[in-house]
């Protein structure tokens, strides 16, 4: 099928050519050119039922003949020559001739490096309005043809239209089309010769409709010298917008697709006959097939999950693709939703289901809901659950409810346990953790363990630790272990020191205390201090009277004990003295301790007196010579010998 196409090229102003001398011409615009309908010489009976990847658009690369000055190429295009008899446009092609800079006509001109320039030269430069300005000098009329060609991707059996046009001054324009075997499949003859001296009447439209025979086709723009003095310079402006397009530009209607169920392994439908069918599955995988001569298709696919979308398109032989038909996979029986794993850290339940279904999650006696959007659901604001909790989910749609799927909450990231303060008095460690977790306490190189129950743990039988000891704890559960936290042992309660008995004879106060503690002994307003070493302390004091109160306290690591108190007791009481007693005496006298009670014993009789001013005196009967008299004194409950 051929179609008329109109291409606008603005008017140009030109100068004149002088034989064998190129006169520079200022071109400002090109005149309008209308493509005439051409009779195609190609075979149009080739079947169009082969697969096509083309779209109904121009498949020519660089249709405006842009030159890469650095690479000295015209991207997409190549250059060649044919040296053949006059008016024959086919024959052996000398291909891939390089483009070189030409110093003859200025820096913007490029020449095709032909093997024998004595038979003519061919130069070009970019012109106005996306055109290509050509300059040809032919030594022998019509003996050499210059070819600008391009290899394009085509679909065997598909019909294409090749259009090109230009403004000519003694250059003739034609078209050749070759398949990949170098067989000529279509040709448009050279244009008529223009004998005018300017461009005004030299408009050339060349069009060719051909049917591709192979996956790659060579399209040629054939340029030949017109009638002109041998060796003369000829010029042409090739218009930009050279095109090769498929003739079919109408996309098929979207296909009709039969309902697909989640148990189906084929997808069926109808549409335009002899088209490629593309089935895009929810995973993105593409499955292909073809409609038959009646427009029917049946393509094998994997069974799909209900609620997922499948898209189906048709592409005709010209590469025109239809709009997609979207089908949603239906459930033969409502499938269970899926549920992703849930950990103790999660506050959402996620999974997949049928688009539009309501998913209900049940945790114990509580339920939570969400809606499936694009095949997925999220149920938010779920309280964090302990490991081992079972969560059930089911989905409902169109009056149907699926069976339940479930998951068991697993342990997420373990937070460290807490640890209460530990003092030097403690033999247990307390804290909180995750129920069921094992808590390990590390003290130096020793470890101790306990189990968290109802959120709390106790680790017993810990030796009392000195202040400053660092205790680390961590917890483990379900194969995961938390980081550690620690506490530093602080000084606990400091108990009062002991005070040994202090008598009136003593000049020291002694007792026991906590090693390293400072003991302060206070007598009246006077304080005496000592450090506990080996569990004992000793301070020097003056002898004290009976009943004097002595207090002692100890301080360790900033903690001070309560006071311990004692009173001075009577020390050793010496025997009183007895003055000499004669048979004449009726008193016994002597010295003793002030306040002491002196008991004088003669036989079975006892006589007592109180020592005053260190002396005592008791009245007795006169005694016979040799009578034994004894005396003892008692003070504060202590009796002398």
C-alpha positions as CSV (number, residue, x, y, z in Angstrom):
1,X,0.0,0.0,0.0
2,X,1.4,3.4,-0.9
3,X,0.4,6.7,0.7
4,X,0.8,10.3,-0.4
5,X,3.1,12.3,1.8
6,X,3.8,16.0,1.7
7,X,7.0,17.4,2.9
8,X,7.6,21.2,3.2
9,X,11.0,22.6,2.3
10,X,11.3,26.4,2.2
11,X,12.3,28.5,-0.8
12,X,16.0,29.0,-1.6
13,X,17.9,31.7,-3.4
14,X,20.8,30.6,-5.5
15,X,23.5,32.1,-7.7
16,X,24.8,30.8,-11.0
17,X,27.2,28.1,-11.9
18,X,30.1,28.8,-14.2
19,X,31.4,25.8,-16.1
20,X,34.3,24.0,-14.2
21,X,34.3,26.8,-11.6
22,X,32.2,26.6,-8.4
23,X,30.6,29.9,-7.5
24,X,29.6,30.2,-3.8
25,X,25.9,30.5,-3.4
26,X,24.0,31.7,-0.3
27,X,21.0,29.4,0.4
28,X,18.4,30.8,2.8
29,X,15.5,28.4,2.4
30,X,14.2,25.6,0.2
31,X,10.9,25.7,-1.8
32,X,8.0,23.4,-1.1
33,X,8.1,20.0,-2.6
34,X,5.1,17.6,-2.9
35,X,5.8,13.9,-3.3
36,X,4.0,12.5,-6.4
37,X,2.4,9.1,-6.1
38,X,4.9,6.6,-7.6
39,X,4.2,3.2,-9.1
40,X,6.0,0.6,-7.0
41,X,8.1,-1.9,-8.8
42,X,8.2,-4.2,-5.7
43,X,6.4,-7.5,-5.3
44,X,3.4,-6.8,-3.0
45,X,2.2,-10.4,-2.7
46,X,4.7,-11.4,0.0
47,X,2.8,-12.7,3.1
48,X,2.7,-10.3,6.1
49,X,2.2,-13.1,8.6
50,X,5.8,-13.1,9.9
51,X,6.7,-11.8,13.4
52,X,7.5,-8.1,13.5
53,X,9.3,-6.0,16.1
54,X,8.8,-2.7,14.2
55,X,6.6,0.2,14.9
56,X,4.9,2.2,12.1
57,X,7.5,5.0,12.2
58,X,10.6,6.1,10.3
59,X,13.3,3.5,10.6
60,X,16.0,5.6,8.9
61,X,18.9,6.6,11.1
62,X,20.0,10.3,10.7
63,X,17.3,11.3,8.2
64,X,18.7,14.9,8.1
65,X,22.2,13.9,7.0
66,X,24.1,15.3,10.0
67,X,27.9,15.0,9.6
68,X,30.2,14.0,12.5
69,X,33.1,16.3,11.8
70,X,35.4,14.7,14.3
71,X,34.8,11.1,13.2
72,X,34.4,12.1,9.5
73,X,31.3,10.1,9.2
74,X,27.6,10.6,8.5
75,X,26.1,8.4,11.2
76,X,23.9,5.7,9.8
77,X,24.9,6.4,6.2
78,X,27.7,5.0,4.0
79,X,29.1,6.0,0.7
80,X,30.0,4.0,-2.5
81,X,30.3,4.3,-6.3
82,X,29.3,2.3,-9.4
83,X,31.2,2.7,-12.6
84,X,28.8,1.3,-15.2
85,X,27.4,2.2,-18.6
86,X,25.2,5.2,-19.0
87,X,21.6,5.0,-17.8
88,X,22.2,1.7,-15.9
89,X,21.9,2.2,-12.2
90,X,22.8,-1.3,-10.9
91,X,26.0,-3.2,-10.9
92,X,28.9,-3.9,-8.6
93,X,29.0,-1.4,-5.7
94,X,32.2,-0.2,-4.3
95,X,31.2,0.1,-0.6
96,X,32.4,1.9,2.5
97,X,34.3,4.7,0.9
98,X,35.7,7.1,3.5
99,X,34.7,10.7,4.0
100,X,37.6,13.2,4.1
101,X,37.9,16.9,4.6
102,X,38.2,18.9,1.4
103,X,40.3,22.0,1.3
104,X,39.1,22.9,-2.1
105,X,35.8,24.4,-1.2
106,X,36.4,25.4,2.4
107,X,36.5,23.7,5.8
108,X,32.8,22.8,5.8
109,X,33.0,20.7,2.7
110,X,33.8,16.9,2.8
111,X,34.7,14.7,-0.1
112,X,34.1,11.0,-0.7
113,X,37.5,9.5,-1.1
114,X,36.9,7.7,-4.5
115,X,39.6,5.3,-5.8
116,X,39.9,7.1,-9.2
117,X,39.2,10.8,-8.9
118,X,40.0,11.3,-12.6
119,X,36.6,10.0,-13.4
120,X,34.9,12.6,-11.2
121,X,34.7,14.0,-7.7
122,X,31.9,14.0,-5.1
123,X,31.7,16.5,-2.2
124,X,29.1,17.5,0.4
125,X,28.3,19.7,3.3
126,X,25.4,20.3,5.7
127,X,22.9,22.7,4.0
128,X,20.0,24.9,5.3
129,X,16.8,23.4,6.7
130,X,18.3,20.0,7.5
131,X,19.4,19.5,3.8
132,X,22.6,18.0,2.4
133,X,24.3,20.2,-0.2
134,X,26.1,18.1,-2.9
135,X,28.7,19.0,-5.5
136,X,29.6,16.6,-8.3
137,X,32.2,17.0,-11.0
138,X,31.9,14.3,-13.7
139,X,34.6,13.8,-16.3
140,X,32.5,11.4,-18.4
141,X,28.7,11.9,-18.5
142,X,26.7,9.3,-16.6
143,X,29.6,6.8,-16.4
144,X,29.9,7.0,-12.6
145,X,27.1,6.9,-10.0
146,X,27.5,8.1,-6.5
147,X,25.6,6.1,-3.9
148,X,24.6,7.2,-0.4
149,X,23.2,4.1,1.3
150,X,22.0,2.7,4.6
151,X,21.4,-0.8,5.9
152,X,18.1,-1.0,7.8
153,X,16.4,-3.7,9.9
154,X,13.2,-5.0,8.1
155,X,10.7,-7.7,8.5
156,X,10.4,-10.2,5.6
157,X,7.1,-9.9,3.9
158,X,6.4,-6.4,5.3
159,X,5.8,-3.5,2.9
160,X,7.7,-0.2,3.3
161,X,7.8,3.2,1.5
162,X,11.2,4.8,0.8
163,X,10.9,8.6,0.2
164,X,13.6,11.1,-0.6
165,X,13.6,14.5,-2.5
166,X,15.9,17.3,-3.5
167,X,16.6,20.4,-5.6
168,X,18.9,19.6,-8.5
169,X,21.1,21.4,-10.9
170,X,22.3,18.8,-13.4
171,X,22.3,15.9,-10.9
172,X,19.8,13.0,-11.4
173,X,18.2,11.2,-8.4
174,X,17.1,7.6,-8.2
175,X,16.4,4.8,-5.6
176,X,17.7,1.2,-5.4
177,X,16.6,-1.4,-2.7
178,X,18.6,-4.6,-2.2
179,X,18.0,-7.6,0.1
180,X,20.7,-9.3,2.2
181,X,21.8,-11.5,-0.7
182,X,22.6,-8.4,-2.9
183,X,19.5,-9.0,-5.0
184,X,17.8,-5.9,-6.3
185,X,14.2,-6.1,-5.0
186,X,13.0,-2.6,-6.1
187,X,14.2,0.4,-8.0
188,X,13.0,3.9,-8.9
189,X,14.6,5.2,-12.2
190,X,16.8,8.2,-12.3
191,X,15.0,11.5,-12.5
192,X,14.8,13.5,-15.7
193,X,17.7,15.6,-16.6
194,X,17.4,19.3,-15.8
195,X,19.2,21.6,-18.2
196,X,18.5,24.8,-16.5
197,X,21.3,26.9,-15.0
198,X,19.6,27.4,-11.6
199,X,17.6,25.5,-9.0
200,X,14.2,27.1,-9.6
201,X,12.7,24.2,-11.7
202,X,15.0,21.4,-10.5
203,X,12.6,19.8,-7.9
204,X,12.9,16.0,-7.7
205,X,10.6,13.7,-5.7
206,X,11.7,10.0,-5.5
207,X,9.5,7.4,-3.8
208,X,9.6,3.6,-3.8
209,X,7.4,1.0,-2.2
210,X,9.0,-2.3,-1.6
211,X,8.4,-5.6,0.2
212,X,11.2,-6.7,2.4
213,X,12.7,-10.1,1.6
214,X,15.2,-10.4,4.5
215,X,15.8,-9.1,8.0
216,X,18.3,-6.5,6.7
217,X,17.7,-4.4,3.6
218,X,20.0,-1.9,1.9
219,X,18.3,1.3,0.7
220,X,20.3,3.5,-1.8
221,X,20.1,7.1,-2.9
222,X,21.5,7.0,-6.4
223,X,23.1,10.2,-7.8
224,X,24.1,10.5,-11.4
225,X,25.5,13.4,-13.6
226,X,23.0,15.0,-15.9
227,X,23.7,16.5,-19.4
228,X,26.4,19.0,-18.9
229,X,29.8,19.9,-20.3
230,X,32.1,17.0,-19.4
231,X,34.1,17.9,-16.2
232,X,31.5,20.5,-15.2
233,X,30.3,21.0,-11.7
234,X,26.8,19.9,-10.8
235,X,24.9,20.6,-7.6
236,X,22.0,19.3,-5.6
237,X,20.3,19.9,-2.2
238,X,19.0,16.6,-0.7
239,X,16.1,17.4,1.5
240,X,16.2,16.3,5.1
241,X,13.6,13.9,6.4
242,X,14.4,10.9,4.2
243,X,12.2,8.2,5.4
244,X,11.5,4.4,5.3
245,X,8.2,3.6,7.0
246,X,5.9,0.5,7.1
247,X,2.8,1.1,5.0
248,X,0.5,-0.3,7.8
249,X,0.1,2.2,10.6
250,X,-3.2,1.0,12.1
251,X,-2.9,-0.9,15.4
252,X,-5.1,-3.9,16.0
253,X,-8.0,-3.6,18.4
254,X,-7.4,-4.8,21.9
255,X,-7.9,-8.6,22.1
256,X,-10.9,-10.3,23.8
257,X,-9.6,-12.5,26.6
258,X,-11.5,-15.4,28.2
259,X,-11.8,-15.3,32.0
260,X,-8.6,-16.7,33.6
261,X,-8.9,-18.7,36.9
262,X,-6.1,-19.5,39.3
263,X,-6.1,-23.1,38.2
264,X,-5.8,-22.3,34.5
265,X,-2.6,-23.1,32.6
266,X,-3.7,-21.6,29.3
267,X,-5.0,-18.2,28.4
268,X,-7.4,-17.9,25.4
269,X,-9.0,-15.2,23.4
270,X,-9.7,-13.7,20.0
271,X,-8.5,-10.7,18.0
272,X,-7.1,-9.7,14.6
273,X,-5.9,-12.7,12.6
274,X,-2.2,-13.5,12.2
275,X,-0.9,-11.2,14.9
276,X,1.7,-11.7,17.6
277,X,0.2,-12.1,21.0
278,X,2.1,-10.9,24.0
279,X,1.0,-12.0,27.5
280,X,2.6,-10.2,30.4
281,X,2.3,-12.1,33.7
282,X,2.2,-10.5,37.1
283,X,5.8,-11.4,37.7
284,X,6.8,-9.4,34.6
285,X,7.5,-12.6,32.6
286,X,6.3,-12.4,29.0
287,X,4.8,-15.3,27.1
288,X,4.1,-15.1,23.4
289,X,1.9,-16.7,20.8
290,X,0.0,-15.9,17.6
291,X,-3.6,-15.6,16.5
292,X,-4.5,-18.0,13.8
293,X,-6.2,-17.3,10.4
294,X,-9.5,-16.9,12.3
295,X,-8.1,-14.7,15.0
296,X,-8.1,-17.3,17.8
297,X,-5.3,-17.8,20.2
298,X,-4.5,-20.2,23.1
299,X,-1.2,-19.8,25.0
300,X,0.3,-22.0,27.7
301,X,1.0,-20.1,31.0
302,X,1.8,-21.1,34.6
303,X,-1.1,-21.1,36.9
304,X,-1.4,-17.7,38.5
305,X,-2.5,-16.5,42.0
306,X,-6.0,-15.2,42.2
307,X,-6.3,-11.4,42.2
308,X,-3.2,-10.8,40.1
309,X,-3.3,-8.9,36.8
310,X,-2.4,-10.3,33.3
311,X,-2.0,-8.0,30.3
312,X,-2.5,-9.1,26.7
313,X,-1.7,-7.2,23.5
314,X,-1.7,-7.9,19.8
315,X,1.0,-6.8,17.3
316,X,0.5,-6.9,13.6
317,X,3.1,-7.5,10.9
318,X,3.9,-3.8,10.7
319,X,4.8,-3.7,14.4
320,X,1.7,-1.8,15.4
321,X,0.8,-2.9,19.0
322,X,-2.8,-2.8,20.3
323,X,-3.9,-1.3,23.6
324,X,-3.6,-4.0,26.4
325,X,-6.5,-6.0,27.7
326,X,-6.2,-6.5,31.4
327,X,-7.7,-9.5,33.1
328,X,-7.7,-10.3,36.8
329,X,-7.1,-13.9,37.7
330,X,-10.2,-15.2,39.5
331,X,-10.3,-17.7,42.3
332,X,-12.1,-21.0,41.7
333,X,-12.3,-21.2,45.5
334,X,-11.1,-18.2,47.5
335,X,-7.4,-18.9,48.2
336,X,-5.8,-18.3,51.5
337,X,-3.8,-15.1,51.8
338,X,-0.1,-15.4,52.5
339,X,1.4,-13.9,55.6
340,X,4.9,-12.8,56.0
341,X,7.0,-13.7,59.0
342,X,6.3,-11.7,62.1
343,X,8.9,-11.0,64.8
344,X,8.6,-9.7,68.3
345,X,9.7,-6.3,67.0
346,X,6.8,-6.0,64.5
347,X,3.7,-3.8,64.7
348,X,2.4,-4.7,61.3
349,X,1.2,-7.9,59.6
350,X,1.9,-8.1,55.8
351,X,1.3,-10.5,53.0
352,X,-0.4,-11.1,49.7
353,X,-4.0,-11.7,48.7
354,X,-6.7,-11.1,46.2
355,X,-6.9,-7.4,45.2
356,X,-10.0,-5.9,46.8
357,X,-10.3,-8.6,49.5
358,X,-10.5,-7.8,53.2
359,X,-7.9,-9.6,55.2
360,X,-8.6,-10.3,58.9
361,X,-5.8,-11.1,61.3
362,X,-6.7,-12.8,64.6
363,X,-4.3,-12.7,67.6
364,X,-5.8,-14.4,70.6
365,X,-9.3,-12.9,71.0
366,X,-8.4,-9.7,69.1
367,X,-8.9,-9.1,65.3
368,X,-7.4,-6.5,63.0
369,X,-8.2,-5.8,59.4
370,X,-6.7,-4.5,56.2
371,X,-7.5,-4.4,52.4
372,X,-5.5,-6.0,49.6
373,X,-4.3,-3.4,47.2
374,X,-2.4,-4.5,44.0
375,X,-2.1,-8.0,45.5
376,X,-0.6,-7.0,48.8
377,X,-2.0,-6.0,52.2
378,X,-0.6,-4.3,55.3
379,X,-2.4,-4.4,58.7
380,X,-0.9,-1.8,61.0
381,X,-1.0,-0.9,64.7
382,X,-0.7,-4.5,65.9
383,X,0.7,-4.6,69.4
384,X,4.1,-6.2,69.6
385,X,3.7,-9.9,70.3
386,X,5.8,-12.3,72.3
387,X,7.7,-15.1,70.5
388,X,5.5,-18.1,70.0
389,X,2.3,-16.2,69.5
390,X,0.3,-17.6,66.6
391,X,-1.3,-15.1,64.2
392,X,-4.1,-16.3,61.8
393,X,-5.1,-14.5,58.6
394,X,-8.0,-15.0,56.2
395,X,-9.5,-13.0,53.3
396,X,-13.0,-12.3,52.3
397,X,-14.4,-11.0,49.0
398,X,-17.7,-11.2,47.1
399,X,-19.3,-13.1,50.0
400,X,-16.6,-15.7,50.1
401,X,-14.1,-16.3,52.9
402,X,-11.0,-18.3,52.6
403,X,-9.5,-20.7,55.1
404,X,-6.9,-19.3,57.5
405,X,-3.2,-19.1,57.0
406,X,-1.0,-18.7,60.0
407,X,2.4,-17.8,61.2
408,X,4.2,-18.0,64.6
409,X,5.9,-15.0,66.0
410,X,9.6,-15.4,66.1
411,X,12.1,-13.6,68.2
412,X,13.2,-10.3,66.7
413,X,16.2,-8.3,67.8
414,X,16.8,-8.9,71.5
415,X,17.1,-5.7,73.6
416,X,19.5,-6.0,76.5
417,X,18.0,-6.8,79.9
418,X,17.9,-4.3,82.7
419,X,19.9,-4.7,85.9
420,X,19.1,-3.2,89.3
421,X,21.8,-1.6,91.4
422,X,24.1,-4.0,93.2
423,X,25.7,-3.2,96.5
424,X,28.5,-4.8,98.5
425,X,25.8,-6.4,100.7
426,X,24.0,-8.2,97.8
427,X,24.3,-11.9,96.9
428,X,21.6,-11.7,94.2
429,X,21.2,-9.8,90.9
430,X,17.8,-8.5,89.9
431,X,16.4,-7.0,86.7
432,X,13.9,-7.3,83.8
433,X,14.1,-9.1,80.5
434,X,12.1,-11.1,77.9
435,X,10.0,-13.9,79.5
436,X,11.7,-17.2,78.8
437,X,15.1,-15.7,78.1
438,X,18.2,-16.8,79.9
439,X,20.1,-14.0,81.5
440,X,23.9,-14.4,82.0
441,X,25.7,-12.3,84.5
442,X,29.5,-12.0,84.1
443,X,31.7,-11.0,87.1
444,X,35.3,-11.1,86.2
445,X,35.9,-14.6,84.7
446,X,32.9,-16.1,86.4
447,X,29.4,-16.4,85.0
448,X,26.0,-16.9,86.7
449,X,22.6,-17.5,85.1
450,X,19.0,-17.1,85.7
451,X,15.7,-17.3,83.7
452,X,13.3,-14.4,83.0
453,X,9.8,-15.2,84.4
454,X,6.9,-12.8,83.9
455,X,9.4,-10.2,82.7
456,X,11.8,-10.4,85.7
457,X,14.8,-12.4,86.7
458,X,16.8,-13.2,89.9
459,X,20.3,-14.6,89.8
460,X,21.1,-16.0,93.3
461,X,24.2,-17.1,95.1
462,X,26.4,-14.4,93.8
463,X,29.4,-13.8,96.2
464,X,29.4,-10.4,97.8
465,X,31.4,-8.1,95.6
466,X,33.6,-5.2,96.6
467,X,32.6,-1.7,95.6
468,X,33.7,-0.8,92.1
469,X,33.2,-4.3,90.7
470,X,31.6,-4.2,87.2
471,X,28.8,-6.8,86.6
472,X,27.7,-7.4,82.9
473,X,24.4,-9.0,82.0
474,X,22.9,-10.1,78.6
475,X,20.0,-12.3,77.6
476,X,19.5,-15.1,75.1
477,X,16.4,-16.6,73.5
478,X,15.6,-18.6,70.4
479,X,19.2,-18.6,69.2
480,X,19.6,-14.8,69.5
481,X,21.7,-13.0,72.1
482,X,21.3,-9.3,73.1
483,X,24.1,-6.9,73.8
484,X,25.3,-6.4,77.3
485,X,24.5,-3.8,80.0
486,X,26.4,-3.4,83.2
487,X,26.3,-2.0,86.6
488,X,29.0,-1.0,89.1
489,X,28.8,-2.4,92.6
490,X,28.3,0.4,95.1
491,X,28.9,0.4,98.8
492,X,26.1,-1.2,100.7
493,X,25.1,-0.7,104.3
494,X,28.2,-0.4,106.6
495,X,27.5,-2.0,109.9
496,X,28.9,-0.5,113.2
497,X,32.3,-1.8,114.3
498,X,32.6,-3.8,117.4
499,X,34.2,-2.4,120.6
500,X,36.1,-4.7,122.9
501,X,35.6,-4.3,126.7
502,X,37.3,-1.2,128.0
503,X,38.3,-1.2,131.7
504,X,39.6,1.5,133.9
505,X,43.0,-0.1,133.4
506,X,43.0,0.2,129.6
507,X,44.8,2.8,127.5
508,X,43.6,1.4,124.1
509,X,40.2,0.8,122.6
510,X,40.1,-2.2,120.2
511,X,37.6,-3.9,118.1
512,X,36.7,-5.3,114.7
513,X,35.5,-3.6,111.5
514,X,35.5,-3.8,107.7
515,X,38.9,-3.9,106.1
516,X,39.9,-0.5,104.8
517,X,37.2,1.3,106.8
518,X,38.1,4.3,109.0
519,X,37.0,3.8,112.6
520,X,36.3,6.9,114.7
521,X,36.3,6.4,118.5
522,X,34.7,9.2,120.5
523,X,35.0,9.8,124.2
524,X,33.3,12.9,125.3
525,X,34.2,15.4,122.7
526,X,37.4,13.8,121.8
527,X,37.7,11.6,118.7
528,X,40.4,9.1,117.9
529,X,40.7,7.4,114.5
530,X,42.3,4.2,113.1
531,X,42.0,2.2,109.9
532,X,40.8,-1.4,109.9
533,X,43.5,-3.8,108.9
534,X,43.0,-7.6,109.0
535,X,39.5,-7.0,110.3
536,X,40.7,-5.1,113.4
537,X,41.5,-1.7,114.7
538,X,43.1,-0.1,117.8
539,X,43.2,3.5,119.1
540,X,45.2,4.8,122.1
541,X,43.3,6.6,124.8
542,X,43.8,7.9,128.3
543,X,42.6,5.6,131.1
544,X,38.9,6.3,131.7
545,X,36.7,6.2,134.7
546,X,34.2,3.5,135.2
547,X,31.0,4.3,133.3
548,X,32.6,6.5,130.8
549,X,30.7,6.2,127.4
550,X,32.8,5.3,124.4
551,X,31.3,5.3,120.9
552,X,32.8,3.9,117.6
553,X,31.6,4.1,114.0
554,X,33.3,3.2,110.7
555,X,33.1,4.8,107.2
556,X,33.8,3.0,103.9
557,X,33.4,4.3,100.3
558,X,31.5,7.3,101.5
559,X,29.0,5.3,103.6
560,X,29.2,5.6,107.4
561,X,27.8,3.1,109.9
562,X,25.7,3.7,112.9
563,X,27.5,4.1,116.3
564,X,28.5,1.2,118.5
565,X,28.6,2.2,122.2
566,X,30.3,0.8,125.3
567,X,31.0,2.0,128.8
568,X,34.2,1.7,130.8
569,X,34.0,-1.0,133.4
570,X,36.1,-1.5,136.5
571,X,39.4,-3.0,135.9
572,X,41.5,-5.1,138.4
573,X,41.0,-4.0,142.1
574,X,44.2,-4.4,144.2
575,X,44.0,-5.7,147.8
576,X,43.8,-3.0,150.4
577,X,46.7,-2.5,152.8
578,X,46.4,-3.4,156.5
579,X,48.3,-1.5,159.1
580,X,50.0,-3.4,162.0
581,X,47.5,-4.6,164.6
582,X,48.5,-5.3,168.2
583,X,46.7,-6.9,171.1
584,X,45.9,-3.4,172.3
585,X,44.2,-2.2,169.1
586,X,40.5,-2.0,168.7
587,X,40.7,-0.7,165.1
588,X,42.0,-2.1,161.9
589,X,43.3,0.6,159.6
590,X,44.8,0.7,156.1
591,X,44.6,2.2,152.6
592,X,42.4,1.3,149.7
593,X,40.7,2.7,146.6
594,X,38.4,5.6,147.3
595,X,34.9,4.5,147.3
596,X,35.7,0.9,147.7
597,X,34.1,-1.2,150.4
598,X,36.8,-2.9,152.6
599,X,35.8,-6.1,154.3
600,X,38.0,-7.1,157.3
601,X,37.6,-10.7,158.4
602,X,38.7,-12.1,161.8
603,X,37.7,-15.7,162.1
604,X,34.1,-15.8,161.0
605,X,33.4,-12.2,161.8
606,X,33.5,-9.6,159.1
607,X,33.8,-5.8,159.5
608,X,33.3,-3.3,156.7
609,X,34.2,0.3,156.0
610,X,34.3,2.6,153.0
611,X,37.6,4.0,151.8
612,X,37.7,7.7,152.0
613,X,40.7,9.7,151.2
614,X,42.4,6.5,150.3
615,X,42.1,5.3,153.9
616,X,39.7,3.1,155.8
617,X,39.2,2.1,159.5
618,X,37.0,-0.6,161.1
619,X,36.4,-1.1,164.9
620,X,37.2,-4.6,166.2
621,X,37.5,-6.3,169.5
622,X,41.1,-6.6,170.9
623,X,42.6,-9.8,169.5
624,X,45.0,-12.3,170.9
625,X,48.4,-12.5,169.6
626,X,48.7,-14.4,166.4
627,X,45.1,-13.9,165.3
628,X,44.8,-13.7,161.5
629,X,43.2,-10.7,160.1
630,X,42.3,-10.4,156.3
631,X,41.1,-7.5,154.4
632,X,39.7,-7.2,150.8
633,X,38.0,-4.4,149.0
634,X,35.3,-4.3,146.4
635,X,34.6,-1.6,143.9
636,X,32.1,-1.4,141.1
637,X,31.3,-5.1,141.6
638,X,35.0,-6.1,141.4
639,X,36.5,-7.6,144.6
640,X,40.2,-7.7,145.2
641,X,42.1,-10.7,146.3
